[in-house]
Amino acid sequence: MSLELPKRIFKEGEEPQVTQINNNCRIEYIMRKFTEWMPKELAVVKKDPVFSQIFKLHKNGLGFSARVVHSFLCRELVTYKLHELWFVFARRPLRFSLQEFHAVTGFECNTHISLKEFEE
């Protein structure tokens, strides 16, 4: 049985392909800000058995690739909700919203920090 998905930004098979990994990222900056703004939440997340492995990658100097994130966004589905992202992975729709962000990271989503303060 074939599942019919909502309209995609790029047609299936026409998405830009990831041809190389770019390890340049701003994870060091982001980690400094998390340490400064949310030390308690960060400490809890670092103890999590799943996410402790991700923090080990950072500790060892490895970064995530913006191209990998871009490849997910190229498989994005068109939706009308502002605070969630749907994309296709293995022909299945997956959702990533602020609720999933909180569930996955443990970080608070309701913060008093403005976007301007975060960018500074």
Buried (B, 14 or more C-beta within 10 A) or exposed (E): EEEEEEEBEEEEEEBEEBEEEEEEBEBEEEBEBBEEBBEEBBEBBBEBEEBEEBBEEBEEEEBBBBBEEEBBEBBBBEEEEEEBBBBBEEEEBBEEBEEEBBEEBBBEEEEEEEEEEEEE
